[in-house]
Amino acid sequence: MIDEDFAWMSDHGGSDPAIDFQNLSDDYAGLAIQGPNSVKAFESLVPGATLPERFCMGQFSVGDESIIVCRTG
């Protein structure tokens, strides 16, 4: 599905040279942490960090990696 979505976005991006679509999906992974203990789970995975407010994002360091956290609910 990623290739299909990328092709659609590339085809509909217009002719604006400022728009540069790149498929970087192989560089990212997704992990959903849900449920009544999700805040505690996040705090154990990212010690010292505060979970972003609902419908917000935050960027954190875990070891040598940078992660982006999106809180959707």
N, C-alpha and C positions, 0 to 999 in steps of 0.2 A: 504494500500500500504506500510506502514511503516514496518509491520511485514514481508511482502514479500521481501522488500529491505534488511532488517536486516538479514533475512535467507540467501539471496544470498551472502551478504558480509561475513557472518560467514562461509559459505561453501567455499568461494574463498579466504579466508584470509591466506591460507597456513598453514604450521605446525610450524611456528615461534612462540615460547613461549612468545616472547616479544609483540606479537599482542594480545590485549585483547579487543574484541568487547563487548560493552555494549549498550543496547537500553535505552537511557536516554531521549527519545522524550517526555515523559510525563512531564519532568522538564522544557521544553522550549515552547515558543510560537513565532509565526512570525507575523510581522506587516509590510506592505508595505506602504511607504509614497512616492507618486509619483506626478509628475507634476511641473509646473513652480513655485509653491509656496512651494515646498518641503523643501527648506533650511529654510524658515521662520517657517514652521511647526515644523521642527526638533528643531530649536532654542527656540521655545515656549515650547516644551516638555522637553528639556534638557537645561535649562538656563545656560549660561556661557560656554557652550561647542561649539566646532567647528566641523561641519560635516566633516568626513574623506574625503580625496581626492577620486576621482573616482577610482573604482576597489581596494579600500583599506578598512580596518576594523579599528574599534576603540572600546574600552571598556569604559563605563561611569557608573556613579552612579546616580540613580534617586530614591530619598528617601532612603529607606533601601535596594533597589534592585540594582543589577549589570546587565547592559545590554550590548549586543554586537551589534554594528551597522556595517552593510556591505553596502557600497555604490557601486552600480553596474552600474550606468549610470549617 
